[in-house]
Amino acid sequence: MVMVADFIPYLKRCLRRAGLRQVAVEMVSRVVIAFLFHSGKMSCLQAACSVRSETRHRAQVSRVLRRPSFRRLDVNAVLRQQLLDRETGRGRFVFLIDATLVSQSGKRTENTYSTGNRRRRPRRGRRYGKQKRAARSCHSFTMGLLITPSGVRLPWSRPHYTGEYCQRKGLTHRTTAEAAADLIRQLPLPEEAQVIVVGDTAYDSQAVRDACGERGYDWLFPCNSERVLAGAKPRPRVRSLLEDWSGYALQTIRFFPGQGAYVPYRRLSRHRIGPKAKPRTFYVHQERREVHSVGEVRLVFSTAKKHLAKATPNEVKVLMTNATRLSLKEIVELYALRWQIELFFKELKSTLGFHHYRFQKFESVESWTELALTAFLYLESYRVEQLSSRLSDKEKEWWRHQRTHGLGQAVRSASQQAELKYLSERLETTGGIAKLKRLIRNSFPAEYRPPA
């Protein structure tokens, strides 16, 4: 936690650029500081006490998250646009889409559903039911991560609404693929931008392909196992092409993570891009085929098995794309970038503590999610600000490689240095010492503050 919110470098200036009023700036900065500095589980109590000189009751944070006026503040849209306006790199934008789940417990928690499929055995002596446990369910969020040519990461999020929740709130039910299609349509990119959308098998759907077609984007997905080739019935499955695939003349694709045009997209740590870094090798075959209800596409069969006789069809990834101008090596490298959104989920949960919330009302969950993305965007803005300042090439190289944890530590270090300077100046005068005593006393919430 920090003594004064102004000690966090660039935070309030970044939020004021979004056009927020002073009251909103203080509340948003309070929660963002908690995401960056929380100790243990992230909670409303952490947010209420994140600014030690101006503590609040934890219920106040919870009430603000549910206010319609606060939920209408689209801070992240302004922050994303500011980062896009400062983009200087030339090349392709990569938009990664995937969904993440947050486990919840409690029968009264809104908008949850169960992903389990466990049925009791129809006989005596069942293994289940002897010990009572709280029912487990989850919230689902469809998220998109836009990686710019210079390596800046811009996140988007759409919550998944269950059918019951939609009926109760008067909302339109959207599947995960339809939510991803909405994100694609709302990307604030110019028409001439080169964009490729990359996802897993869940997004091999007509809704996503239609959204990409409307924007003129390329797409790259693993082929659904149920996909069939075009033609008269009975139509063979696409994966049936692997039944005798050992006779294919495979091309060897080898690339180093620290070399090539897509190095800024990965943002690897320094120890993974040295001279001893091992290359990634794939054995690839491609065909142009007519796929039923999709049309003519490129099918790319990729495996890491060198000896084809020992490989099984399950060890072969079948990629499907409409990108005609990309080389075979680029397709393999672009799909390898899909793992970056999994790392984003890990940083969002492990580093920022996004998944620690416990709210009954889902309106609070939506505000909480957007503020977690605000903290992520603030770190990206701080990183861009440092790269645009007068630093040496060695210092700029350090900032280019930092992910969420490293950027958070840099913010923590800068705020601690500012606090030490503030304390040393206050200790030089009697009035300053008295002010410090008041700050220390007020650094605890009123309900935990001992009587004087």
C-alpha positions, 0 to 999 in steps of 0.5 A: 500500500502507499501513503499518498496516491500521488506517489504512484507514477503517472497514474492520476495523469493517465486517468485524468486524460480519460476525462474523469472527474476528481471523485472518479479518479480517486476511486479508480486509482484506489482500486488500481493501486490495490490490484498492483500492491495487494498483499494476500488475496485481493478484496474490497478491504484491500482497495479501501486501505490501498491509500493509507492517508485516505482509508475508506470503509470496504462497503463503500467500495462495494457500493460504488462498484454497483452504481450505474453511473460508475459502471457507465465510465468507459475508462478503458476505451479511452486508455486503449485509444491513447495507446493506439494513437501512440503506436509507431510500429509498422506491421500486423495486428494480432487479435487473440480471443479466448475465454477464462473462468472464475470459480465461485461458491454460493447459491445466491451468487448471480450469473453462475453456471456449473461446468461439471458433468458428474452424475451419481451412479444408479446403485448403492454405495455411491462414492458421492454425497457422503460429505456435504460441500458448497456447490461450486460454479463459475463466471465466464468471461470472453476476452480479447488481447490485441498485440500491436506491431510494437508489442503493446497489449490491449485487453477487452472483456465481455462477460457471459450471461446465462439464459436465466440471468438474461431473462431476469435482467432483460438482456440478450443472450450471446454465446462465447463465439458471438461475444468474440464476434462482437469484440472483433466488430468493435476493434478501434482500428483503421480500415487499412490495418492488417489484422489476423484473429487467432483463437482455439477450436471453440472459435471455429464458428460462423459468427466469428468468421462473419465478423472477420469478413465484415472487417476484412481480417484474416483468421486462424483457428484449429479445425473443429474435429467435426468439420467435414469436407465439401461434396456429396454425402457422405462427407468425410471429415477433415481429419480423415486426411490424416489416415494416410498422412505419413506419405506427405512430403513435410516441410521443416519449419524452425524458428527461434523465439528471440529472432524474426519479425514476431519477437516484440509480440512475445515479450520474452525474458532475456534468458530465453533469447540468448545465443543458447536459446533452442529453436522450435521445430515443426514438420508441416504440410499444407493443402487447399481444400473446400470445407463444408459451410466454410469454403476454400481454405488453407489446411495446415497439418503441423506436428513436432514429431520428427519420425512420422511412423511413430506419430499418431493423428492426435499428435497433429494439429490441423489449422484452418485459415483464410490467409492466402498471402501468409507464408507457411512459416508465418502461419505456424509462428502466428498460431504459436502466439496464441499462448500469449493470451493464456499468459495474460490470464495468468498475469491477470489472476496471479499477479493482479488477483482479479479472480479473488472477488466474492460478490453476490451481484454480478454488476459489481463483478463487471465493474471489478473486471473492468478495473482489473483491465484498467490496472493492466492498461495503466502498466502498459501506458507506464511502459510506453511512457518510459520507452518514449522518454530519454533513456539509454538503449540498455534501459529501454531494452529492459522496459521492452522485456517486462511483463505485468509482474516486472512492471508492477515491481517497477511501479512499486520501486518508484512509489517507495522512493517517492515515499522515502523522500516525502518522509525525510522532508517531513521529519525535518520539521516539528509540524511535519512530524505531527502530520506524519503521526496523523497519517499513520493514525489514519492509515487504518480503517475507522473500525480497526483504529484503536482509541487514542 
